Amino acid sequence: MKQKHLLIHLMLGLLLLTGCSSGLDSITENTMTVDKDGRLHDVSVEDFSGMDYENEKLEEFVNQKITEYNTQTGTEAIVLEKLEINDDIVKLMLSYNNIEDYNAFNNTAYTLSSLSDAGLSGEFISAADGSKVKAEEIQDDTLKVLKIEDSMNIICKGNIQYYNSYVTKENGYFSSTGDGTAIIIWK
């Protein structure tokens, strides 16, 4: 389980529900956005139905954990962009300088690398036409490779070229299934 989810769950017993403005309404599932420069934006969506909590205390707790991490690294590696509560659904939007900060804060082992450093094997699906392509046939040094294990929606700023069988494409959106290591190759 991601650390931020664990941190939020630890606070549940101490908090009492308050309202909050909207703004992340269109996001209903965990979603990661990867910028071309390697910065990440992550929205975690949690259902707190039947739980008591206060928005202010939850935000204070999250800010404390972010401050601790940033102090430890000596940089502003993580930023709380938004924390919204609406109808017992909590949406937490964080920005990270890079995948290393994301991994350290969330206790994950995702990778973002160049094609040449990714060590790919097996078959991939072409995002353009759904055809199958062997890893060794993909020969573009400008491509980036994202590998994750958890189920979530994934948005790569740029053009997704290929993905493996642990990624689904529906209505132009990509999601990792969480059943194995999802690999997205993009430009």
C-alpha positions as CSV (number, residue, x, y, z in Angstrom):
1,M,0.0,0.0,0.0
2,K,1.3,3.4,-0.8
3,Q,2.6,5.4,2.2
4,K,0.3,8.3,1.6
5,H,-2.7,6.0,1.7
6,L,-1.4,4.5,4.9
7,L,-0.9,7.9,6.4
8,I,-4.4,9.0,5.5
9,H,-5.9,5.8,7.0
10,L,-3.9,6.3,10.2
11,M,-5.6,9.6,10.7
12,L,-9.2,8.4,10.3
13,G,-9.8,7.7,13.9
14,L,-8.8,11.2,14.9
15,L,-10.7,13.2,12.3
16,L,-14.3,14.6,11.9
17,L,-15.9,15.3,8.5
18,T,-16.1,18.8,7.1
19,G,-17.0,20.0,3.6
20,C,-14.7,21.1,0.9
21,S,-14.8,22.8,-2.5
22,S,-14.6,20.8,-5.7
23,G,-12.1,21.0,-8.5
24,L,-11.0,17.4,-9.0
25,D,-14.5,16.2,-9.9
26,S,-13.5,14.6,-13.2
27,I,-11.0,12.3,-11.4
28,T,-12.7,9.3,-9.9
29,E,-9.7,6.8,-9.7
30,N,-6.1,7.0,-8.7
31,T,-4.3,8.8,-11.5
32,M,-0.7,9.5,-12.2
33,T,0.5,12.1,-14.7
34,V,4.1,12.1,-16.0
35,D,5.5,15.2,-17.5
36,K,8.2,15.1,-20.3
37,D,10.7,16.5,-17.8
38,G,10.1,13.6,-15.4
39,R,7.9,15.5,-12.9
40,L,5.0,13.5,-11.6
41,H,1.5,14.5,-10.4
42,D,-0.5,12.0,-8.5
43,V,-4.1,12.1,-7.5
44,S,-5.2,9.5,-4.9
45,V,-8.9,8.9,-4.5
46,E,-10.1,7.3,-1.2
47,D,-13.6,6.5,0.0
48,F,-14.0,7.5,3.6
49,S,-17.7,6.6,3.9
50,G,-18.7,6.0,7.5
51,M,-15.5,7.5,8.9
52,D,-15.2,10.6,11.0
53,Y,-12.5,13.1,10.1
54,E,-11.8,16.9,9.8
55,N,-10.5,18.3,6.6
56,E,-8.2,20.8,8.4
57,K,-6.6,18.0,10.5
58,L,-6.2,15.8,7.5
59,E,-4.5,18.5,5.5
60,E,-2.3,19.4,8.5
61,F,-1.2,15.8,8.8
62,V,-0.4,15.4,5.1
63,N,1.5,18.7,5.1
64,Q,3.5,17.5,8.1
65,K,4.6,14.4,6.3
66,I,5.5,16.3,3.2
67,T,7.5,18.9,5.2
68,E,9.3,16.0,7.0
69,Y,10.3,14.5,3.6
70,N,11.3,17.8,2.1
71,T,13.4,18.7,5.1
72,Q,15.1,15.3,5.0
73,T,15.9,15.8,1.3
74,G,16.8,19.5,1.6
75,T,14.6,20.4,-1.4
76,E,10.9,21.0,-2.1
77,A,10.6,17.6,-3.7
78,I,6.9,17.2,-3.0
79,V,4.1,19.8,-3.0
80,L,0.5,19.4,-1.9
81,E,-1.5,20.8,-4.8
82,K,-5.0,20.0,-3.5
83,L,-6.8,18.1,-0.8
84,E,-10.6,17.9,-1.4
85,I,-13.4,16.1,0.4
86,N,-16.8,15.7,-1.2
87,D,-19.4,13.2,-0.2
88,D,-16.9,11.2,1.8
89,I,-14.5,10.9,-1.1
90,V,-11.0,12.3,-0.4
91,K,-8.9,13.4,-3.3
92,L,-5.2,14.1,-2.6
93,M,-3.2,15.7,-5.4
94,L,0.6,15.8,-4.9
95,S,3.4,16.9,-7.2
96,Y,6.8,15.2,-7.2
97,N,10.1,16.5,-8.7
98,N,10.9,13.0,-10.0
99,I,10.1,9.3,-9.7
100,E,12.8,8.8,-7.1
101,D,11.0,11.2,-4.7
102,Y,7.7,9.5,-5.6
103,N,9.2,6.1,-4.7
104,A,10.8,7.2,-1.5
105,F,7.7,8.9,-0.2
106,N,5.2,6.2,-1.3
107,N,7.4,3.1,-0.7
108,T,7.2,2.0,-4.3
109,A,9.7,0.8,-6.9
110,Y,8.4,2.4,-10.1
111,T,10.9,3.3,-12.8
112,L,11.1,6.0,-15.5
113,S,14.0,5.5,-17.9
114,S,15.1,5.8,-21.4
115,L,14.4,3.0,-23.8
116,S,18.0,1.9,-23.8
117,D,18.1,1.7,-20.0
118,A,14.8,-0.1,-19.6
119,G,15.9,-3.6,-20.5
120,L,12.7,-4.5,-22.2
121,S,11.7,-8.0,-23.5
122,G,8.5,-9.6,-24.7
123,E,5.7,-8.2,-26.8
124,F,4.1,-4.8,-26.7
125,I,0.9,-3.4,-28.2
126,S,1.0,-0.5,-30.6
127,A,-1.1,2.4,-29.3
128,A,-1.7,3.5,-32.9
129,D,-3.2,0.4,-34.3
130,G,-3.3,-2.4,-31.7
131,S,-0.7,-4.5,-33.5
132,K,1.9,-6.6,-31.6
133,V,5.5,-5.5,-31.6
134,K,8.5,-7.3,-30.1
135,A,10.7,-5.3,-27.7
136,E,13.7,-5.7,-29.9
137,E,11.8,-4.1,-32.8
138,I,11.3,-0.8,-30.9
139,Q,14.3,1.3,-31.9
140,D,13.8,4.9,-31.0
141,D,16.3,6.5,-28.6
142,T,13.9,9.4,-27.8
143,L,11.4,7.0,-26.1
144,K,10.8,6.9,-22.4
145,V,9.7,3.9,-20.4
146,L,7.4,4.0,-17.4
147,K,7.0,0.8,-15.2
148,I,4.5,0.6,-12.4
149,E,2.9,-2.2,-10.4
150,D,-0.3,-0.6,-8.9
151,S,-3.7,-0.2,-10.5
152,M,-4.2,3.4,-11.6
153,N,-4.9,5.6,-14.6
154,I,-1.8,6.9,-16.3
155,I,-1.4,10.1,-18.3
156,C,2.0,10.6,-20.1
157,K,2.5,14.1,-21.4
158,G,3.4,13.3,-24.9
159,N,2.4,10.4,-27.2
160,I,2.1,6.9,-25.9
161,Q,3.6,4.6,-28.5
162,Y,3.4,1.1,-27.0
163,Y,2.2,-0.7,-23.8
164,N,2.2,-4.2,-22.5
165,S,-0.6,-6.6,-21.5
166,Y,-0.8,-5.1,-17.9
167,V,-2.1,-1.8,-19.4
168,T,-5.6,-1.3,-20.8
169,K,-6.6,1.4,-23.3
170,E,-10.2,2.6,-23.2
171,N,-11.5,5.7,-24.9
172,G,-8.0,7.0,-25.4
173,Y,-7.1,6.6,-21.7
174,F,-4.5,4.2,-20.3
175,S,-4.7,2.3,-17.0
176,S,-2.5,-0.2,-15.3
177,T,-4.3,-3.3,-14.2
178,G,-2.3,-3.9,-11.0
179,D,-1.9,-7.6,-12.0
180,G,1.8,-7.2,-12.9
181,T,4.3,-4.7,-14.0
182,A,2.6,-2.2,-16.4
183,I,4.9,-0.8,-19.0
184,I,4.2,2.3,-21.1
185,I,6.6,3.4,-23.8
186,W,6.1,7.1,-24.8
187,K,7.7,10.0,-26.6
